[in-house]
């Protein structure tokens, strides 16, 4: 089994359609013995920046200048579908939030038949 270490940055904590959204995501995919297969960090153009929580944007370092040339939602969704929806176990801190956000981006980007696995490893349990 391959492992996909994932993280997302969002405009707020309510990552449901028509509310907060991913503005950046990253991943590192490793094989069974810890060898890195793939990695990526991507900025995503927000569609609803007016709904963003100002503190979230501050924490994430968002500004329109740094997001110039960022991926559109369909472009980001295609990367997620190709890299993270096939035979990988998502791993992350509070990983269900990231899975929910990435799945929402897939749907918003027009890819409705592929999703990240909900079965995942949460590193939050290791920190307790």
C-alpha positions in Angstrom: 0.0 0.0 0.0 1.2 3.5 -0.8 0.8 6.3 1.7 -0.2 9.9 0.7 0.8 12.4 3.4 -1.6 15.3 2.7 -2.3 18.8 4.0 -4.6 21.6 2.9 -4.9 25.3 3.5 -8.4 26.7 3.4 -10.3 29.9 3.6 -12.1 28.7 6.8 -13.3 25.6 8.6 -16.6 25.0 6.8 -15.4 23.3 3.6 -18.8 22.6 2.2 -20.0 23.7 -1.3 -20.6 27.4 -1.5 -18.7 28.2 1.7 -15.0 27.9 2.5 -12.6 26.3 0.1 -9.1 25.0 -0.5 -6.5 27.6 -1.5 -3.5 25.4 -1.3 -2.7 21.6 -0.9 0.3 19.5 -0.8 1.2 15.8 -0.7 4.0 13.4 -0.5 3.4 9.8 -1.7 5.5 7.1 -0.3 5.8 3.4 -1.1 5.6 0.6 1.5 9.2 1.1 2.6 9.2 4.9 2.8 10.6 5.7 -0.7 9.1 8.9 -2.1 7.2 8.2 -5.3 5.7 11.7 -5.9 5.2 15.0 -4.2 3.6 18.3 -5.0 2.5 21.7 -3.6 -0.2 23.6 -5.4 -2.0 26.9 -5.0 -5.7 27.1 -6.0 -7.5 30.2 -7.2 -10.4 30.8 -4.7 -13.8 31.4 -6.2 -15.4 32.8 -3.0 -12.8 34.9 -1.4 -15.5 37.2 -0.1 -16.6 34.4 2.3 -13.1 33.8 3.6 -12.3 34.2 7.3 -9.7 37.0 7.5 -7.6 35.1 10.1 -7.5 32.0 7.9 -6.1 34.1 5.0 -3.6 35.7 7.4 -2.4 32.3 8.7 -2.2 30.9 5.2 -0.3 33.9 3.8 -3.0 34.5 1.1 -2.8 37.5 -1.1 -3.8 37.9 -4.7 -0.2 38.6 -5.9 1.1 35.3 -4.5 -1.8 33.4 -6.0 -1.4 34.9 -9.5 -1.1 31.9 -11.8 -2.6 29.5 -9.3 -4.5 26.4 -10.6 -8.2 26.7 -11.5 -10.5 24.3 -9.6 -10.7 21.9 -12.6 -6.9 21.8 -12.9 -6.5 21.1 -9.2 -9.2 18.5 -9.2 -7.5 16.7 -12.1 -4.2 16.5 -10.1 -6.0 15.3 -7.0 -7.9 12.6 -9.0 -4.7 11.4 -10.7 -2.4 11.4 -7.7 -4.5 10.8 -4.6 -7.6 8.8 -5.6 -5.9 5.6 -6.7 -4.5 3.0 -4.2 -3.2 5.4 -1.6 -3.9 5.6 2.1 -4.3 9.3 3.2 -2.2 10.2 6.2 -2.3 13.6 8.0 -3.0 15.6 11.1 -6.8 15.8 11.5 -6.8 14.0 8.2 -10.6 13.8 7.8 -10.8 17.6 7.5 -8.3 17.4 4.6 -10.1 14.5 3.0 -13.4 16.4 3.2 -11.8 19.5 1.7 -10.1 17.6 -1.1 -13.3 15.7 -2.0 -15.2 19.0 -2.1 -12.6 20.4 -4.5 -12.9 17.3 -6.7 -16.6 17.9 -6.9 -16.3 21.6 -7.5 -13.7 20.9 -10.2 -16.1 18.7 -12.1 -14.8 15.3 -11.0 -17.7 13.6 -9.2 -17.0 9.9 -9.5 -13.6 9.9 -7.7 -12.9 10.5 -4.1 -10.2 10.1 -1.6 -10.5 7.2 0.7 -12.2 7.9 4.0 -10.2 5.2 5.6 -7.0 7.0 6.7 -4.3 7.3 9.3 -4.6 10.4 11.5 -1.3 11.5 13.1 -3.4 13.5 15.7 -3.8 10.2 17.6 0.0 9.9 17.8 0.3 13.3 19.4 -1.9 12.5 22.4 
